């Protein structure tokens, strides 16, 4: 047990020392989707010769030439298998993946190995992935029951440019929509204020008109009432004066 711990610590120290710049653009450029991966040493060697990683091993600065090796592993989502030339690493109790965005071979944290499924050693070299076919079966399971969106093989630089373009587009659209909404709200508020200012004047005019009409009507009614009162009275006075005048003549 103590011996294994010491070996793990030595491997970790060596791996950290040799992996200062983990992202490897040459590895990302070499990645290609495949239908399946080798499950034996013979198949692995045949596929390795076909991939011919040695032709670009001397052109990269990701690792020493002898560490830049052929791999056939699952992708970061566990739903595709990839062939890639990349620096080999020590994997600790997980299935091995090639992370396209990170540009690196690494442990797939979502797929820890155990005694049932998937099975793999407590630590192993990433170039020995063919020994653990359970990890490849994860791809078949994820294809039948997809839980994540498939990701195409894309370079990190392209992903950054695409992300920047999308961000600029989103910001532009958001700004345009915000301006339109602001202008619409301002116009609506202006119309409401204008209508509210017009309503009291209208009411005032209606009130004044109604008051004037009421007063005129009242004055007419008063005059009509007075006419009703005075006209009969005057008639009676003239009639009585006429009678009195006739009576005086008779005397």
RABELHU-V636653 format. One record per helix or strand of 2 or more residues. SS is the DSSP state (H for helix, E for strand). FROM is the first residue (numbers start at 0). TO is the last residue. If there is no record, write none. Layout:
# RABELHU-V636653
ss,from,to
SS,FROM,TO
SS,FROM,TO
This chain:
# RABELHU-V636653
ss,from,to
H,1,17
H,24,29
E,31,33
H,40,50
H,53,56
H,64,66
E,67,74
E,80,86
E,89,90
E,93,98
E,103,111
E,123,124
H,125,130
H,132,143
H,155,249
